[in-house]
Amino acid sequence: MAKCSFCGGKIPEGRGKMFVKITGHILNFCNSKCQRNWKLGRDGSKTKWTEASRKDRVPAEKPAEKKAEKPAEKPKETKPEEKPAEKK
């Protein structure tokens, strides 16, 4: 399974277009939309709808939804153990 040279999407066998440059470099495109955008000189990682862009824009960890926080438990007060009276 080939990968689109512009958007980074998977191309099933028998689909898409293969573009061979004069230098021998092979570019695979999943559809004409990707091919036209590449021809216009656009960068796939900067185009919002591409998979390459989604990978670059991994969202920062979203803050967890605020749940009702339990009030902090107060430390239990312990009575000091009584020591036997010392004789003088």
C-alpha positions as CSV (number, residue, x, y, z in Angstrom):
1,M,0.0,0.0,0.0
2,A,1.5,3.3,-1.1
3,K,1.4,6.6,0.7
4,C,0.3,9.9,-0.8
5,S,3.2,12.2,-1.3
6,F,1.1,15.2,-0.4
7,C,-1.3,14.3,2.3
8,G,0.3,11.2,3.7
9,G,-2.9,9.1,3.3
10,K,-2.9,5.4,2.4
11,I,-3.6,4.6,-1.2
12,P,-5.2,1.2,-1.9
13,E,-3.7,-0.8,-4.8
14,G,-5.1,0.1,-8.2
15,R,-6.0,3.7,-7.0
16,G,-4.3,7.1,-7.3
17,K,-1.7,8.5,-9.6
18,M,2.0,8.0,-9.9
19,F,4.0,11.0,-11.0
20,V,7.6,10.4,-12.1
21,K,9.9,13.5,-12.2
22,I,12.6,13.9,-14.8
23,T,15.1,13.2,-11.9
24,G,13.5,9.8,-11.4
25,H,11.8,10.8,-8.1
26,I,8.4,9.1,-7.8
27,L,5.4,10.8,-6.3
28,N,2.2,9.0,-5.5
29,F,-1.1,11.0,-5.2
30,C,-4.3,9.6,-3.8
31,N,-6.5,11.9,-5.8
32,S,-6.4,14.9,-8.1
33,K,-6.9,17.3,-5.2
34,C,-3.6,16.3,-3.7
35,Q,-1.9,16.4,-7.1
36,R,-3.2,20.0,-7.9
37,N,-2.2,21.3,-4.5
38,W,1.3,19.8,-4.9
39,K,1.6,21.4,-8.3
40,L,0.6,24.8,-6.9
41,G,3.6,24.4,-4.5
42,R,1.7,24.0,-1.3
43,D,3.1,22.1,1.6
44,G,1.1,19.1,2.8
45,S,2.1,19.5,6.4
46,K,0.8,23.1,6.4
47,T,-2.5,22.3,4.7
48,K,-5.1,21.7,7.5
49,W,-7.1,18.8,5.9
50,T,-4.1,16.5,5.3
51,E,-3.0,13.6,7.6
52,A,0.5,15.0,7.6
53,S,-0.8,18.3,9.1
54,R,-2.9,16.4,11.7
55,K,0.2,14.6,12.9
56,D,2.2,17.9,13.2
57,R,-0.7,19.6,15.0
58,V,-1.1,17.0,17.8
59,P,-3.3,18.7,20.3
60,A,-1.7,19.5,23.6
61,E,-3.2,17.5,26.4
62,K,-6.6,18.9,27.1
63,P,-7.2,19.8,30.7
64,A,-9.5,17.2,32.2
65,E,-13.0,18.2,32.8
66,K,-13.4,19.7,36.2
67,K,-15.1,17.2,38.4
68,A,-16.5,18.2,41.8
69,E,-13.5,17.9,44.0
70,K,-13.9,16.2,47.3
71,P,-13.0,18.5,50.2
72,A,-9.6,17.7,51.6
73,E,-9.9,15.4,54.5
74,K,-8.7,16.9,57.8
75,P,-6.1,14.9,59.5
76,K,-7.6,13.0,62.4
77,E,-6.7,14.5,65.7
78,T,-5.1,11.9,68.0
79,K,-4.9,12.3,71.7
80,P,-1.5,12.1,73.1
81,E,-1.1,8.9,75.0
82,E,-1.0,9.6,78.7
83,K,2.3,8.7,80.3
84,P,2.5,7.4,83.9
85,A,3.4,10.1,86.3
86,E,7.0,10.3,87.1
87,K,8.1,10.1,90.8
88,K,10.5,12.7,92.0
